[in-house]
């Protein structure tokens, strides 16, 4: 269950350590759309598959328990009526963007 301080229909930037134990300045980031206090929301990121990157997303009910999560920052409120449009747009744009780019850096 998500903590009560996460705002429903809000978009968050997620920051993860890439290794355990952590290495200096080695992080992975993603986005999280919180949709329900009980069932959580959807996590979006790009991941390495072979020599390239692919967009990925999935639902999670316990974002605060994600492995190697360092923190999250609320960056936007998404009106409920825009959520299906936003999710579809994200999937299409990420698929197109990643296939057009030769190299995409998800870590920093």
C-alpha positions in Angstrom: 0.0 0.0 0.0 1.3 3.5 -0.9 1.9 6.0 1.9 -0.9 8.5 2.4 1.4 11.4 1.6 1.6 10.5 -2.1 -0.9 12.6 -4.1 -3.4 10.8 -6.4 -3.0 11.8 -10.1 0.4 13.2 -9.4 3.6 12.5 -11.5 6.9 11.8 -9.7 10.5 11.5 -10.7 12.0 8.4 -9.2 15.7 8.1 -8.4 17.4 4.7 -7.9 20.9 3.5 -7.0 22.1 1.3 -9.8 24.2 -1.0 -7.6 24.2 -2.5 -4.2 26.4 -1.4 -2.5 25.9 2.0 -4.1 28.7 3.5 -6.3 29.3 7.3 -6.3 27.3 9.2 -8.9 25.6 6.1 -10.4 21.9 6.4 -10.5 18.9 5.4 -12.7 15.7 7.5 -13.0 12.1 6.9 -14.0 8.7 8.4 -13.7 5.8 7.3 -11.5 2.1 8.2 -11.9 0.3 7.7 -8.6 -3.3 6.8 -9.3 -4.8 5.1 -6.2 -4.0 5.2 -2.5 -4.4 1.4 -2.3 -3.5 -0.1 -5.7 -0.7 2.5 -6.3 0.2 3.5 -9.8 2.4 3.0 -12.9 6.2 3.2 -13.0 7.8 4.2 -16.3 11.4 4.0 -17.3 13.7 2.7 -20.0 15.8 -0.4 -19.5 18.8 -2.1 -21.2 18.0 -5.0 -23.4 21.0 -6.3 -25.3 22.9 -3.4 -26.8 20.0 -0.9 -26.7 17.3 0.5 -24.6 13.5 -0.1 -24.6 10.7 1.7 -22.8 9.1 -0.2 -20.0 6.2 0.4 -17.6 4.2 -1.6 -15.1 1.9 -1.2 -12.1 3.1 -1.2 -8.6 1.2 -1.0 -5.3 4.3 -0.3 -3.2 6.5 2.2 -4.9 8.2 3.2 -1.6 9.4 -0.4 -1.3 11.0 -0.6 -4.8 14.5 -2.1 -4.7 17.3 0.6 -4.5 14.8 3.5 -4.5 16.6 6.6 -3.2 13.8 9.1 -3.4 11.0 10.6 -5.4 10.0 14.2 -6.3 6.5 15.3 -7.2 6.7 17.3 -10.4 3.1 17.6 -11.8 -0.6 17.0 -11.2 -2.3 15.1 -14.0 -6.0 15.7 -14.4 -7.9 12.4 -14.2 -9.3 12.9 -17.8 -5.8 13.2 -19.2 -4.4 10.0 -17.7 -5.4 7.6 -20.4 -4.2 10.1 -23.1 -0.9 10.7 -21.2 -0.1 7.0 -20.8 -0.8 6.3 -24.5 1.2 9.3 -25.6 4.1 8.3 -23.4 4.2 4.8 -24.8 4.1 6.0 -28.4 6.7 8.8 -27.9 9.1 6.7 -26.0 9.0 3.9 -28.5 9.6 6.3 -31.4 12.2 8.3 -29.5 14.3 5.3 -28.4 14.3 3.7 -31.8 15.5 6.9 -33.4 18.3 7.5 -31.0 21.5 5.6 -31.2 22.4 6.1 -27.6 20.2 7.0 -24.7 21.5 7.6 -21.2 19.1 6.7 -18.5 21.7 6.9 -15.7 23.7 9.9 -14.6 
